[in-house]
Amino acid sequence: MSTAARYLEVKHFVLRKIADGTLRFGARVPSENELVRELDVARMTANRALRELAEEGVLTRVAGVGTFVAEPRVHSHPLEVRNIADEIRARGHEYDAKVVSISAVSATRDVAERCGVAVGARLDHSLVIHFEGGVPLQVEDRYVNPTVVAGYLRNDFTKITPHEFLMQAAPLQRAEHTVRAVIPDGRIRRMLKLEATDACLLIRRRTWASERIATVADLYHPGSRYELTGSLSVQV
């Protein structure tokens, strides 16, 4: 077996242990010497594998201490509306959700303005926490106009995501996004298990169906575990 193949073998060995949960965030990864003994590879091969995994952001190396599983950073495109459950499963991780609340509410002035309805109008509201591998990744605070989308409150959002239902019931025509960094209030902080000084990445989204605003949502993400990436092609 070539040297290149052996170093990839070491990388895959470490990645498998992370994927199956044997090595979790913050866990110490086997040292170069331990990998040499366990996989019967050269020290140089083990070093290259760990170094590249660190460069890729999978591991963190602390001089004189050891190598550890880095906190994962999830990437998402800022202008695409995707099903979060599909994103998580595509990464090979387990998806789960907790419904904090779901009910009919009266629109406050701020919410009414965002939804394009009168103050006091009835809206359907849900507050859902989405988990990746047992770790909270997103708090979804959503209002739905029942005159545009019927039947929202009849769903079990631990079995179907709001996105999945909305795409079936009222396929979106267009979407509007605002992205900002915020220090979340205590309620959001507790749901995302953040420290008092941790920042959130907040996506404020509105979507249209049947030429009307169907839903508005505030999507909160832990700033240290989530980032938005995208590209733009321009023809000249």
C-alpha positions in Angstrom: 0.0 0.0 0.0 1.4 3.5 -0.9 2.3 6.1 1.6 -0.5 8.3 0.3 -3.1 5.5 0.8 -1.8 4.8 4.4 -2.2 8.5 5.4 -5.7 8.5 4.1 -6.4 5.3 6.0 -5.4 7.1 9.2 -7.7 10.1 8.3 -10.6 7.8 7.6 -10.0 5.9 10.9 -10.2 9.2 12.9 -13.2 10.4 10.9 -15.1 7.2 11.4 -14.6 7.5 15.2 -16.0 11.0 15.1 -19.0 10.0 12.9 -20.0 7.0 15.1 -19.7 9.1 18.3 -16.7 7.3 19.7 -14.9 10.7 19.6 -17.1 13.6 20.4 -16.4 17.4 20.5 -13.5 18.1 22.9 -12.4 14.5 23.1 -8.7 13.7 22.9 -7.7 12.0 19.7 -5.2 9.1 19.7 -1.6 10.5 19.6 0.8 9.9 16.7 2.5 7.1 18.8 -0.9 5.5 19.5 -1.9 5.6 15.8 1.5 4.2 14.8 0.9 1.2 17.1 -2.7 0.6 16.4 -2.6 1.0 12.6 1.0 -0.1 12.0 1.9 3.1 10.1 4.9 5.3 10.1 5.0 8.2 12.5 5.4 10.6 9.5 2.1 9.1 8.1 0.2 9.6 11.3 1.5 13.2 11.6 0.4 14.1 8.1 -3.1 12.7 8.7 -3.5 14.6 12.0 -2.0 17.8 10.5 -4.4 17.8 7.6 -7.4 17.1 9.7 -6.4 20.1 11.9 -6.0 22.3 8.7 -9.5 21.2 7.6 -11.0 22.3 11.0 -11.9 18.7 12.1 -9.2 18.6 14.9 -7.5 21.1 17.2 -3.8 20.5 18.1 -2.5 22.0 21.3 1.3 22.0 21.6 2.5 19.8 24.5 -1.0 18.8 25.3 -2.5 16.7 22.5 -5.0 16.7 19.6 -8.7 17.1 20.2 -12.0 17.0 18.2 -12.8 20.5 17.2 -16.2 22.0 17.6 -18.0 21.5 14.3 -18.9 24.6 12.2 -21.9 24.0 10.1 -22.0 25.7 6.7 -25.2 26.9 5.0 -26.0 29.2 2.0 -27.4 32.5 3.1 -29.9 32.9 0.3 -31.3 29.4 -0.1 -34.4 28.1 1.8 -33.6 24.5 2.7 -35.0 21.8 5.0 -32.8 21.7 8.0 -33.5 18.0 8.6 -32.2 17.2 5.1 -29.1 19.3 5.7 -28.3 17.5 8.9 -28.9 14.0 7.5 -26.8 14.8 4.4 -23.9 15.4 6.8 -24.5 11.9 8.2 -25.8 13.1 11.5 -29.0 12.4 13.4 -31.8 15.0 13.3 -34.2 15.6 16.1 -36.6 18.4 17.0 -38.4 19.7 20.2 -41.6 21.7 19.9 -41.4 24.4 22.7 -44.8 25.9 21.8 -47.4 25.9 19.0 -50.6 27.9 19.2 -52.8 30.6 17.6 -51.8 34.1 18.7 -52.8 37.7 18.1 -50.3 39.7 16.0 -48.4 42.4 17.9 -47.6 45.6 16.1 -44.0 44.5 15.1 -45.2 41.0 14.0 -48.2 42.5 12.1 -46.0 44.8 10.2 -43.6 42.0 9.2 -46.5 39.7 8.2 -48.5 42.4 6.3 -51.6 42.0 8.5 -53.6 44.2 10.9 -52.5 44.4 14.6 -54.5 41.8 16.5 -55.0 39.5 13.5 -54.8 35.8 14.2 -51.6 34.1 13.3 -50.3 30.6 13.8 -47.1 30.5 15.9 -44.5 27.8 16.5 -41.2 27.7 18.5 -39.1 24.7 17.6 -35.5 23.7 18.5 -33.7 21.7 15.8 -30.9 19.4 17.0 -27.9 17.9 15.1 -26.5 14.8 16.9 -28.2 15.9 20.1 -26.7 19.4 20.0 -29.1 22.4 19.4 -28.3 23.9 16.0 -31.3 26.2 15.4 -34.2 27.8 17.2 -37.0 28.5 14.8 -39.5 31.2 15.9 -42.1 31.2 13.2 -45.4 33.0 12.4 -47.8 31.7 9.7 -50.7 33.5 8.1 -53.6 31.0 8.3 -55.5 32.8 5.5 -52.6 31.9 3.2 -51.5 28.5 4.7 -54.3 26.4 6.3 -53.7 23.6 8.8 -50.3 24.6 10.2 -51.2 24.0 13.8 -52.4 20.4 13.1 -48.9 19.2 12.4 -46.5 17.3 14.7 -43.2 19.1 14.1 -41.2 16.4 15.7 -42.1 14.2 12.7 -42.2 16.8 9.9 -40.4 20.1 9.8 -42.3 23.4 9.3 -40.3 23.8 6.1 -41.6 20.4 4.7 -45.2 21.2 5.5 -45.0 24.7 4.1 -43.4 23.6 0.9 -46.3 21.1 0.4 -49.2 23.4 1.6 -48.0 26.7 0.0 -45.0 26.4 -2.3 -43.0 29.7 -1.9 -42.8 32.2 -4.7 -40.0 34.3 -3.3 -38.1 34.9 -0.1 -36.5 37.8 1.7 -33.6 37.4 4.1 -31.8 39.6 6.6 -28.7 38.2 8.4 -27.2 39.7 11.5 -25.1 38.8 14.6 -26.9 39.3 17.9 -26.5 38.6 21.6 -29.6 36.5 22.3 -32.0 37.0 25.2 -32.0 34.5 28.0 -34.7 32.3 26.5 -32.9 31.7 23.2 -29.6 31.4 25.0 -30.9 28.6 27.2 -32.4 26.7 24.3 -29.1 26.9 22.3 -27.1 26.1 25.5 -24.9 29.2 25.1 -22.9 31.2 27.5 -24.0 34.8 28.5 -21.5 36.4 26.1 -21.9 34.0 23.2 -23.2 35.6 19.9 -25.9 34.2 17.7 -26.3 34.3 14.0 -29.9 35.4 13.3 -31.6 34.9 9.9 -34.8 36.9 9.6 -36.9 35.4 6.8 -40.1 36.2 5.0 -41.6 34.0 2.3 -44.4 34.7 -0.1 -47.1 32.4 -1.6 -50.1 33.3 -3.7 -48.7 36.8 -3.9 -49.0 37.3 -0.1 -46.7 37.0 2.8 -47.2 33.4 4.0 -44.8 33.2 6.9 -42.1 35.1 8.8 -39.4 33.4 10.8 -36.5 34.2 13.1 -33.8 31.5 12.8 -31.2 31.6 15.6 -27.9 29.7 15.3 -25.0 29.4 17.7 -22.3 31.7 16.2 -19.5 29.4 17.2 -21.0 26.4 15.4 -22.6 27.8 12.3 -21.6 30.0 9.4 -23.1 31.1 6.1 -21.2 30.7 2.9 -22.2 31.4 -0.7 -21.0 32.2 -4.1 -22.1 34.5 -6.9 -21.5 34.0 -10.6 -21.5 37.1 -12.8 -21.5 37.1 -16.5 -19.5 39.7 -18.3 
